[in-house]
Amino acid sequence: MPQQLANFKSEFFKALAHPIRIRILDSLRDGEKGVNELSEILKIEPANVSQQLAILRMRNIVVGRKAGSNVYYSVSDPTLFRLLDVAKDIFNNHLVGVRDMLQQMEAVS
């Protein structure tokens, strides 16, 4: 893998490496939203939402559309949602594995 691609992937995943940023992205699945709307959905202060959006914007993961004094954010590449879905599948598979291991341990006891 070329170094430039490896660097891009590393920086991309760093930008995703925060639970609030993941929740923001999941909230944008059904379309663009402003900071206040995201704040209400996520039950997080608008300043914190703005801070996390700034990180996502720097990596071009989200884009903003200005309308008057408001900015509405959306995901720059909807393929990102497939990545989030795969991560959810991996998480669910991990839980199934842990559950099976616990059941085996209980059976031995």
C-alpha angles and dihedrals in degrees: 000000000000115000092239092058092046090051092050092051092047093051091043093054091044088057089053093046098101127080094223092053090051090049090049091052092048089051090055093058093098096045145292122329138183127238094259093051091048089047091055094045094048097036090231129130113266091237090058092047090050091049092053092044089054090059091048090048092051089058092044091241091127131025129205129224116200117219112175107307093339130087119207119202130210137167112271093215119028089204084082089076090062089054091051090048091052089050088053090050091051090050091050091048089051090052091050089052092050091047091051091049091051091049090052091050091050091049091055093049 
